[in-house]
Amino acid sequence: MWETAAAGFAAMGSEARLLVLKTLVRAGEPGLSVGQIQERTGIAPSTLAHHLKFLAAGGLVEQEKAGRSTINRAQFDELEKLAQFILSECCADVKKKAANDG
């Protein structure tokens, strides 16, 4: 899981890719075409293609050809796994007080 998590977090490693990913998360399961993402983010088409490729390689975005368009969808199951990975040991090293420790 460490290798998969590292790849996923690396894929999110720029403000532009985070913007694209958040845009796809907001769009939900139907996803968005490249043109729709470009309209919503203002990212130049050639740059956007690069960011989408990086997010897809990290397993965070699924791309599906639909006629002449490519539909992009956030991979919610992978995003949930990343969130669980990073939070799984939350506060594990915090010393807990006994109930009678005022």
N, C-alpha and C positions, 0 to 999 in steps of 0.2 A: 504493500500500500504506500510505502514511503516514496517509491519511484513514481507511481501514478499521481500522488499528491503533489510532488515537486513539479511534475510536468503541468499539472492543472494550474497551480499557483503561478508558474512561470508564464503560462499562456495569458494570464491576467495582468502581466507585469508592465503595463503602460496605461496611462490615462485614457488614451484613445481606445484601447482594447476593452478597458473597463466600461467606457461609454457605450461601445457597441454591445457588449454583453448585457449591460443594464437595459439597453433599448430592446434587446431580444427577450429578456426576462419580462419586461413590461408588456410585450406583445403576446406573451403566453404561447400555448401549444400551436396555434396556427402559424406562427413565425412570420417572417417578413422577407420580401425580395431584396436583392442588393440595392435596387433603386429606392425602395422604401426606407431602408436603413440610411442610405445616403441623404435622403430628404430630411430625416429626423435628426441626424447627427451633424450634417454639414461636412463630413469627411470626404475628401476627393475620391472619386471612384477607384483609381489605381492604388491609393493608399488603403482604402477600405478593403479591397480584395486581399491585400497583404495581411491585414489584421484578421480578417475572417479565416484565412488559411491558417494562421497561427492559432486561433481559437479552436478551429476544427482539429488541428494536429494535437492539441492539448486535451481533446475529448470533451470540450465544453460546448461546442456548437456542432449541430448536424446540418449537412447541406444536402438538399434533394433537388434534382432537376425536375422542373415542371414546364414542359414545352420549351420556350426560349428563355425562361427565367430560372433562377436558382433560389429556392426557398431555404432560408436559414432559421434554425430553431435552437433555442437554448436547450441544453441537455440537463434538465432539472434533476434527474437522478444522480448525475455526476456532481452537480453543484451541491446537492444535499450531502453526498459522500465527503466532499471537501470540507463542508461546514462541520460535519460530524468529526472528521479527522482532527481538525484544528481545535475543536471544543471538547473532545473526548476526555481529556485529562484536566479540564478546567478546575482550578483551585485544589488540585490533588496534593500540593505541598503546603497548603495552609493548615496550620495546626488548629484543630477544632477544640473549642472550649467545652469542658464538661458542663452539664446542666447546672451544677451547683458552684461553678467558678464565676463569681460576680464580676 
